[in-house]
Structures are given as C-alpha cells and as structure tokens.
Amino acid sequence: MLHEQGYITDDSVAMSAFLSLQLNKPLLIEGPAGVGKTEIAKVMANALQTDLIRLQCYEGLDATHALYEWNYQKQLLHLKMVEHNQQAAEEKEKTIFGDSFLMKRPLLQAITHHKKPVLLIDEIDRSDEEFESFLLEVLSDWQITIPEIGTIKATHIPQVILTSNRTRELSEALRRRCLYLYIDYPDFEKEWMIVKNKVPGIDKKLAEQITGFMQQLRIIKLEKTPGIAETLDWAAALTALHVDHLDKNIIEQTLGVVLKDWRDTRQVQMSLSELMEKTGVKAKL
C-alpha cells in the first residue's frame, strides 16, 4: 500500500501500517523530526481514498480546541434578528444550538465524517498529560457529549495515526492502546531512493553526493539534526539552481536550507573540509 503511493519504506513500516488497518487500532509512530512520520498518514489517506483530518498538538491544547466550539458571534447575531419574534426565551435558546452554529474541530470532524477518515494526531508529545488522558477516553469510546445537544457517537471509527518526537514520555495507558512503530533516520540506500523518487530530474551524481553528505552530518552532534525533509529541500533547491555536483562554495551558500540553528551552521562550517573528504566531495571540480 505504501509502496504503491510512492512512499519509500521497509517491511517493518509496511507491516505496522497494514496491521493498524486490519486490527483497526491506532498506530503510534515515534522518531526524530523529519523522518516521514506524518507522511505515512497522508499516504494512508490517499491509499484508502478518504480524507485526512489533522489535529496539530501544542502546549496548552485543550478539549475545546480539539472537539468543538460554538460560533458565539453568529449566535448573537441570530438572537438579535429574532429578538422581536413571539417566541419564548427557551425556544429562542434552542434555535442557536444546532449544526449551523457548531464549529467542528478535528476530533468531532473525524467522529461525524461521512466515511472512515484517517485522523492524524500530530506531535502528541507536545500536548500536556491532561489532554492525553482526555484523548485516551475519546479513542476508547468514540463518542463525544455536547451538553446542549447530547452524545454523538462515531458512525465510522477513524483510522488513527499518532506521531511523537519524544520531547516527553507518553503514558503507558496511551501506548497500550496503540500499535507502536519507531522510525529512525534512513540509511544511505533508502535516503538515496527517496531523493530520486521525490525530486524528479535530479542529477544522479548530485543525489548520491547530497545523500552521502547528509549521512555524515547526522554523525555530528548537532542541536537540530536534519531529517529527510531537509534532504529533499536541499535536493530541490540545488536542482532549481541547475547544480549537478557539490563543491565547497555551493555547500556554504546553501547550508541554510539544511541547518536551522546558528551553532550547527558554525560547527559544520568549521569542519566542512573534513565532511567533504568523508563524503568524497572535492573542493573544486
């Protein structure tokens, strides 16, 4: 399924995705940033020909922002329009608690979707433990209670993908609820195949040099180790510049595509000659 959608992967990743679908269980994917965790959810949605619904987690995320909110401005405008109607106050109140005034956030969107969607809960480790506990309850029951409306049960249970960069340890309860997959940085062969697949028309020699250089970069202890996303950005940038090989000048001029921390940039600049030698890149060609 993943291969058919152009996602370069290995057997363990493909098996985890397959079992998650067959068992209808959430799949928790951990690993460094930029190794393709989120991409699995996108590919799965394409393969299933369904919609991808994404909940981006962050510190301070609460149930309101994940579930639903009432459109208060629209409610007030409606009440203003009907204030002279001969309706009892209770009847007017009932009219403003309907679907037309309900702002569905990702979890409610997934539960009420017209067909089985893929629900991506991205970077769950960035949320706090309270939200994680709330999420666990939703994943167990697949129903949401809205006081003004009642309980809404899922018509189609979503296919859930959770991702984590391991900025904090997740609870054992959440881990038990999910299948687990860890994705690490790819080896040379896999990364080279990804570059060739995702950057059409890239020079073969350039693809090999980029991949080799990135492999060497990840050996260095950096503040923000570049992932596959940075590899692809660099490959696309160099291709747009009509570069067909790496040299010291072009590496120095485009380091900002790969490295996103000034300390990392300085460190790599200081050891650039050594990195180039290990990669097999000559200073001038």
C-alpha positions as CSV (number, residue, x, y, z in Angstrom):
1,M,0.0,0.0,0.0
2,L,2.7,2.5,1.0
3,H,5.0,1.5,-2.0
4,E,2.1,2.0,-4.4
5,Q,1.7,5.6,-3.2
6,G,5.4,6.3,-3.8
7,Y,6.4,6.1,-0.1
8,I,9.9,4.5,0.1
9,T,9.8,2.3,3.2
10,D,10.9,-1.0,4.6
11,D,9.0,-4.2,5.7
12,S,8.5,-3.2,9.3
13,V,6.8,0.1,8.5
14,A,4.6,-1.5,5.8
15,M,3.6,-4.3,8.3
16,S,2.8,-1.8,11.1
17,A,0.5,0.2,8.7
18,F,-1.1,-3.0,7.4
19,L,-1.8,-4.3,10.9
20,S,-3.2,-1.0,12.1
21,L,-5.7,-1.2,9.3
22,Q,-6.6,-4.8,9.8
23,L,-7.0,-4.5,13.6
24,N,-8.5,-1.1,13.4
25,K,-6.1,0.1,16.1
26,P,-4.3,3.5,16.4
27,L,-0.7,3.5,15.3
28,L,1.8,5.5,17.4
29,I,4.8,6.5,15.4
30,E,7.9,7.8,17.2
31,G,11.2,9.0,15.8
32,P,13.3,12.1,15.1
33,A,11.7,15.1,13.4
34,G,11.7,15.0,9.6
35,V,11.9,11.2,9.1
36,G,8.5,10.8,7.4
37,K,6.1,10.1,10.3
38,T,3.4,12.5,9.2
39,E,3.8,11.4,5.6
40,I,2.5,7.9,6.5
41,A,-0.9,9.3,7.5
42,K,-1.1,11.3,4.2
43,V,-0.1,8.2,2.1
44,M,-2.6,6.1,4.0
45,A,-5.4,8.6,3.4
46,N,-4.6,8.5,-0.3
47,A,-4.4,4.8,-0.4
48,L,-7.8,4.5,1.3
49,Q,-9.3,7.2,-0.9
50,T,-10.5,9.1,2.1
51,D,-10.0,12.4,3.8
52,L,-7.1,13.2,6.2
53,I,-8.1,15.1,9.3
54,R,-5.2,16.6,11.2
55,L,-5.1,17.6,14.8
56,Q,-1.8,19.5,15.4
57,C,-0.9,19.3,19.1
58,Y,0.8,22.0,21.1
59,E,1.3,23.0,24.7
60,G,-1.9,24.2,26.2
61,L,-4.2,22.4,23.8
62,D,-7.5,21.6,25.5
63,A,-10.7,19.7,24.7
64,T,-12.4,22.8,23.4
65,H,-9.9,23.4,20.6
66,A,-9.8,19.7,19.7
67,L,-13.5,19.0,19.8
68,Y,-15.8,21.9,19.1
69,E,-16.7,25.5,19.8
70,W,-19.9,27.4,19.4
71,N,-19.9,30.3,17.0
72,Y,-20.8,32.9,19.6
73,Q,-20.8,35.8,17.1
74,K,-23.2,34.0,14.8
75,Q,-25.4,33.0,17.8
76,L,-25.6,36.6,19.0
77,L,-26.4,37.9,15.5
78,H,-29.2,35.3,15.2
79,L,-30.7,36.2,18.6
80,K,-30.6,39.9,17.5
81,M,-32.5,39.0,14.4
82,V,-35.2,37.1,16.2
83,E,-35.5,39.3,19.4
84,H,-38.9,40.6,18.3
85,N,-40.3,37.2,17.4
86,Q,-43.1,36.0,19.6
87,Q,-41.1,33.0,20.9
88,A,-40.4,32.1,24.4
89,A,-36.9,32.6,25.6
90,E,-36.4,28.9,25.9
91,E,-37.4,28.4,22.3
92,K,-35.1,31.1,21.1
93,E,-32.2,29.5,23.0
94,K,-32.9,26.1,21.4
95,T,-32.5,27.6,17.9
96,I,-28.9,28.7,18.5
97,F,-27.6,25.3,19.5
98,G,-27.7,23.5,16.1
99,D,-25.2,22.3,13.5
100,S,-25.2,25.7,11.7
101,F,-23.7,27.3,14.9
102,L,-21.4,24.4,15.8
103,M,-17.7,24.8,14.8
104,K,-16.4,21.3,14.5
105,R,-12.7,20.8,15.4
106,P,-10.7,17.8,14.3
107,L,-11.9,15.2,16.7
108,L,-15.5,16.0,16.2
109,Q,-14.9,16.2,12.4
110,A,-13.4,12.7,12.5
111,I,-16.3,11.2,14.5
112,T,-19.0,12.7,12.3
113,H,-17.3,12.2,9.0
114,H,-19.5,10.7,6.3
115,K,-17.0,7.8,5.8
116,K,-14.0,6.4,7.6
117,P,-11.3,9.1,7.6
118,V,-7.6,9.0,8.6
119,L,-7.2,11.0,11.8
120,L,-3.7,12.3,12.3
121,I,-2.9,13.4,15.8
122,D,0.4,15.1,15.1
123,E,3.1,15.6,17.8
124,I,1.1,14.3,20.7
125,D,4.1,14.7,22.9
126,R,3.7,18.5,22.7
127,S,0.4,18.4,24.5
128,D,0.2,18.0,28.2
129,E,-0.8,14.9,30.3
130,E,-4.3,16.2,30.9
131,F,-5.1,16.3,27.2
132,E,-3.5,13.0,26.7
133,S,-5.9,11.5,29.3
134,F,-8.9,13.1,27.6
135,L,-7.7,11.8,24.2
136,L,-7.4,8.3,25.6
137,E,-11.1,8.4,26.6
138,V,-12.2,9.5,23.2
139,L,-10.1,6.8,21.5
140,S,-11.7,4.2,23.7
141,D,-15.4,5.2,23.4
142,W,-15.5,7.0,20.1
143,Q,-18.3,9.3,21.3
144,I,-18.5,12.9,22.4
145,T,-21.0,14.5,24.7
146,I,-22.1,18.1,23.9
147,P,-24.2,19.4,26.8
148,E,-26.5,21.4,24.6
149,I,-27.1,18.6,22.1
150,G,-26.3,15.2,23.7
151,T,-24.0,12.4,22.9
152,I,-22.7,12.0,19.4
153,K,-21.3,8.5,18.5
154,A,-19.0,7.8,15.6
155,T,-20.7,6.4,12.6
156,H,-17.3,5.3,11.2
157,I,-14.4,4.8,13.5
158,P,-11.4,6.8,12.1
159,Q,-8.1,5.2,11.3
160,V,-5.8,6.9,13.8
161,I,-2.1,7.8,13.4
162,L,-0.3,9.5,16.3
163,T,3.2,10.9,15.9
164,S,5.7,11.8,18.6
165,N,9.2,13.4,18.5
166,R,9.8,12.1,22.1
167,T,10.0,15.6,23.6
168,R,8.3,14.0,26.6
169,E,7.5,10.4,27.6
170,L,3.9,9.3,26.8
171,S,1.8,7.5,29.3
172,E,1.7,3.7,29.4
173,A,-2.1,3.8,29.0
174,L,-1.8,5.5,25.7
175,R,1.0,3.2,24.5
176,R,-1.1,0.1,25.4
177,R,-4.0,1.5,23.3
178,C,-1.8,1.7,20.2
179,L,0.4,-0.4,17.9
180,Y,3.9,1.0,18.0
181,L,6.4,1.9,15.3
182,Y,9.8,3.7,15.6
183,I,11.2,5.3,12.5
184,D,14.9,6.3,12.6
185,Y,17.0,8.2,10.1
186,P,17.3,6.2,6.9
187,D,20.5,4.5,5.7
188,F,22.2,5.7,2.5
189,E,20.4,3.4,0.1
190,K,16.9,4.3,1.4
191,E,17.6,8.0,1.5
192,W,19.1,8.0,-2.0
193,M,16.0,6.2,-3.3
194,I,13.8,8.8,-1.6
195,V,15.7,11.7,-3.2
196,K,15.5,10.1,-6.6
197,N,11.8,9.4,-6.2
198,K,10.8,12.8,-4.7
199,V,13.0,15.1,-6.8
200,P,12.3,14.2,-10.4
201,G,15.1,15.1,-12.8
202,I,17.8,15.4,-10.2
203,D,21.3,14.5,-11.4
204,K,22.4,11.0,-10.3
205,K,25.8,12.1,-9.1
206,L,24.3,15.1,-7.2
207,A,21.7,12.8,-5.5
208,E,24.5,10.5,-4.3
209,Q,26.6,13.4,-3.0
210,I,23.7,15.0,-1.2
211,T,22.7,11.7,0.4
212,G,26.3,11.0,1.5
213,F,26.8,14.5,2.9
214,M,23.5,14.2,4.9
215,Q,24.6,10.8,6.3
216,Q,27.9,12.4,7.5
217,L,26.0,15.4,9.0
218,R,23.9,13.1,11.2
219,I,27.0,11.6,12.8
220,I,28.0,15.0,14.2
221,K,26.3,16.0,17.4
222,L,24.1,18.9,16.3
223,E,21.4,20.9,18.1
224,K,18.9,20.2,15.4
225,T,19.8,17.1,13.3
226,P,18.4,17.5,9.7
227,G,15.9,14.9,8.6
228,I,14.7,13.6,5.3
229,A,12.6,16.8,4.9
230,E,15.8,18.9,4.8
231,T,17.5,16.4,2.4
232,L,14.6,16.9,0.0
233,D,14.5,20.6,0.4
234,W,18.3,20.8,-0.4
235,A,18.0,18.5,-3.3
236,A,15.1,20.6,-4.8
237,A,17.0,23.8,-4.1
238,L,20.1,22.6,-5.8
239,T,18.2,21.2,-8.8
240,A,16.4,24.6,-9.1
241,L,19.9,26.2,-9.2
242,H,20.8,23.8,-12.0
243,V,23.7,22.4,-9.9
244,D,24.9,18.9,-11.0
245,H,27.5,18.3,-8.3
246,L,28.5,19.6,-4.8
247,D,31.5,21.8,-4.1
248,K,32.6,23.8,-1.1
249,N,31.1,27.1,-2.4
250,I,27.7,25.8,-3.1
251,I,27.5,23.9,0.2
252,E,28.4,27.1,2.1
253,Q,25.9,29.1,0.2
254,T,23.0,26.7,0.8
255,L,23.7,25.5,4.3
256,G,20.7,27.5,5.5
257,V,18.4,25.0,3.6
258,V,19.7,22.1,5.7
259,L,20.7,23.6,9.1
260,K,18.3,25.7,11.1
261,D,20.5,26.6,14.1
262,W,23.4,29.1,14.0
263,R,25.5,26.9,16.3
264,D,25.1,24.0,13.9
265,T,26.0,26.2,10.9
266,R,29.2,27.4,12.6
267,Q,30.2,23.9,13.6
268,V,29.6,22.5,10.1
269,Q,31.5,25.4,8.5
270,M,34.5,24.7,10.8
271,S,34.6,21.0,9.8
272,L,33.4,21.3,6.2
273,S,36.6,20.2,4.6
274,E,36.6,17.0,6.7
275,L,33.0,16.3,5.9
276,M,33.6,16.8,2.2
277,E,36.5,14.4,2.3
278,K,34.5,11.7,4.0
279,T,31.7,12.2,1.5
280,G,34.0,12.2,-1.4
281,V,33.2,15.8,-2.5
282,K,36.1,17.7,-4.0
283,A,36.7,21.4,-3.2
284,K,36.6,22.3,-6.9
285,L,35.6,20.3,-9.9
